[in-house]
Amino acid sequence: MPNPAGYLIWSGEHRLWWRRDDMGRGSGYCKTIGAAGRWTLEDCERVSGHCGPEKQIEIVPDPFGPFAEEPPDLAVQHKFESREDFLERLVRALCDDLWIEGLQVPASFWVVAKAMGWKG
């Protein structure tokens, strides 16, 4: 059975993902999907149900999780203006995640990013 914590909460107001603390509560925001909280659908509704429409809350399947309906690049790309914008932000997000973890970005990553059309 898939892990039911396969959803993310997007804040359209802040254009950031919600974080989750160890107690299952919202805990600020983050710009990378890797650092975003994973929630059950019921938890998403519980923690974000008080938010008004001005917050522009979206509950979306984790593009890398068990309930994703589209391939990851399409599931995330719809938030961006173009494929180039998506690739630029994806590269930055991955680099940010690696930097936060104290890891170096492998050289092979840059080869793949360039092959995908990243111009940075």
Secondary structure, DSSP 8 states (H G I E B T S, - for coil): ---S--EEEEETTTTEEEEE-TTS-EEEEES-GGGS--B-HHHHHHHHTT--GGG-EEEEE-TTSTT--S-HHHHHHTTSSSHHHHHHHHHHHHHHHHHHTT----HHHHHHHHHTT---
